[in-house]
């Protein structure tokens, strides 16, 4: 963990829960397989590494998290955020709020420890559109079985953490925190804009997974997006807005904090020092 960055009321720290090795075969391109093959011609290996992140916000009202990683649910390669937070002085009992970007395992399974909540004193804020979608039996029928994990996870969250869950709308959700609708990856996927004035941080969840590929060519995506065309539009809008406003960005799978610069029809990620 690097030194926290301050935005408005909050000191923000990034914790890495593990590294997901995404199969290259899970990549797609809006222009088709031939274009994707050309783009990936120089890519070595059969997987693309993606950090699995969660973020701690320390402020006047205590410690809050944005996303919770996947805990130990995905095996020994994950769950590293938990001891790292404890080493940084953040005990599970001391977290008073967890705000989810969306209901996927690598963002929400860290809320659960066996059959009990891992953060026993925390409110869990969930974008209301995502909770509504993944709690709907009718919505479940719209996706193939291999894409239905979010529904099982929502049921588990409601069973184990139900009394702690609070659906939240988009807009200002706390002082210096604005929830922004960023649909496509999931229907209710949200990003959070933190801070005020000219210094703000956009934590955009899974708007973009791999900056080295998708910044230069936003047409590249992973099969994990429920609505790939909507996710593409969201990705372009988020990149452009972050570049135009000078916001710092990070997210569920970025390897740090970055400023965004326009380069014609593409973008460049400039790492934040430190």
N, C-alpha and C positions, 0 to 999 in steps of 0.2 A: 504494500500500500504506500503510495506517495503521500506527500503532505496534502491535507485537505485544501480545497479551493472554496472561496467564499462567494456566495451569491445572495444578496439581500440578507435575510435573517439566518441563512443556513451555511454551515461548513459542510461541504460535500466530499465524501470519500468513495472511491471505487474499490470493490472487493471482487476477486476472481474466484468463482466457485469451481471452475474446472475448464477444460478445453474440449470443445466438441469437434470431432473430426468428421466434417460433412462430406459424404461421398460426392466426387465430381459428377457422378451420374445423376445427382439431384439438382444440378444446375439446368436452367432453361434460358432461352433467349426469345424475345418477342418476334424476332425476324426469322426464327426457325432453326433447325438443327444444323444446317450447313454453316450459317453465320456463327453459331455457338462453337462449332468445331474450329473455325478460323480463329475466333477470339481466344480459345483455350489451347491453341497449338503450342504455345511456349510454356504451358503450365506443367510443372513436374509433380509426379505423385498421383495417387488415386483419391486423395482427400484434401479438403481445404480446412485449415484450423480456424476455429472461431472461439474466442473467449466467451465464457458464460458469466455475465456480470450481475452484481446487484450493487446498490448505492445506499450509503448511510447519510442521512441529513441530520446534523446536530444543530439544534436551535433552542430558542427560549422555552419551547414546550417539550424539550427532551429529544430523544433519538427516534427518528422515523426512518423507514427503509422505502426505497422504490425497487420493487421486485425482491425476490427472496432466494433466487437460485433454485437448484433442484435438490438440495440437501444430499442425503445418501441414497435416494431412491434410484439413481442411475449407476450405482456402484462406487467402487473406491476411487475412481478417477475424478469424482465430484465431491461436493460437500466441503470444500476447502474454505469457503467463505465463513462458515461457522467458527472454526478455531481462530481464523484471522481476525474476525470481529472481537472475539473474546480477548485475544492478545492486544487489541487496540482499546480495550476497556469497555466494550459493548457486550453486556451480558444479555442472554435471551429475555430475561425478566425485565430488563431495562428498556426494551423497545416498546414504545407506546402506540405506534401506528405503522402499518405496512400498506403501501399504495401499489397496486398492481397495474402494469401496462396492459396485460391481457392474460387470459387463462390458458397458458401452455405450461407443460411440465417444468421446463428449465427456468421459468419465472415464478412458479407458484408452488411446486412440490416442496420447496424449502420451508413452507409454512407448517408442514406436517412432520411429526416425529413419531413413527409407528401409528398408534391410534389416538394421538393427542396433539394439540397445537404445540409447535416448537417455541413460539413467542406467546406465552400464556397470558400476557397482559395487554396485548396489542389489539387495537381495532384493525380490521382488514378492509381497506377501501378498494372496490372493484368497479371499473367502468360499467355503468348500468346496462349498456347495450350488449357488452360481452357476456355478462352474467345472464341476461335474458336469453341470448342466443344459445349459450351452452347449457342452459337449464330447460330447453324446449325439446320435447320429444318429436315434434314436427320438424324442427330444424335439423335434428339428428338424421332424419331420413334423407336430407338433401346431400349428404356427404357419404362417400364410400367408407366401408368399415375401417380401412387403414388410416382414415383421417378423422376418426371419431374420438380420439384420445381426450380432447378438451371436454367432451360431455361427461366422460367417466371422471375426469379430474374435478369438474364442477360439482358432481354428485358427492364426491369424497370431501371436498371443501365444505359443502353444505352440511354433511353428516358430522364432520369432526370440528369444524370451526363456524358452524352456522350462526351461533349467537354473536360472533365477533364480526360477521360480514356486514358491510354497509355499501349498497350500490350508490355510485356517485355520478352525477351528470357532468357534461363538459362545461367549462368555464372556470371561474375562480373557485378553488376548493379549499384554500387556506391562504393566509397572508403570504404573498410572494410566490405562490404556486398556482399555475393555471393548467387545467387539463385541456388538451387539444385533441379533437377527434382526428385520428389518422388511420382510417379503415382500409381494409384490403387483406392484410396479413390475417386478421380476424375481423369480424364485422364491427366489434366494439373496441378495437385496438386504439390505445391512447398514448400520447406523449405528454410530458410534463415540462412546462417552461418555468424555470426557477429564477428568482431574483427580480430586480427592478431597474429602471433606467436603461443605461447603455450596456450594463454588464449582466448578461443572462446566460443561462445554461439550458439547452433543450435536451432532455433525456427522452429519446424517441423510440424506445423499445426495439421492435424488429422492423422498423421502416426500411432498414438496410442492414444486411448481415456481414458483408465482406467489403470493406472500403476499397481495398486494392483492386477489386474487379468492378464493383457497381458504381463507384464515383466516376471513373473514366467512361463507363458504358452503363447507364441506368437501365438499359433494356435487359441486362442480365438479372436473373432472379433465381430463387430456389423454389422447389415444388411445394414448400411449406406454406405459401400464401394461399388462403382459401379463395380469394378473388384476385388473380394475378394482374388483371388490367387495372382494377381499382388500386391495388398496391403500387403499381407503376406510377399512376397519377399522383398518389400520395407521396411516393418517393421523390418525384420531380419537384413537387410543391415544397416539400420539407427542405430539400437541398437548396432550392432557390431562396426560400425565405431565410434560412440560416445564413446563407452567403450575403444576402442583401442587408440583413440586420446586424451582421457581425457577431451572431450568437456563437458561443462555444457549444459543441455537441458531443454527446456520447450516447451509448445505448446498450442493449442487451448483449451485443456481440462485438463491439468495437474495442480495439486494443489501446484505449486511453481516451483522452479528451482532444478535440480537434476544432480548428476553425475551417470553414469551407470557402473556397475561392472558385469563381466561375472560370472555365476555360472553354470558350465557345459554347458548344452544346453539351459539354461535359463539365465535370467539377474536379477539384483537387482538394485533398485533405491535408491540412497543415497541422502537425502535432503541437499540442500545448507543451511548452518546456516544463520539465520537472517530473 
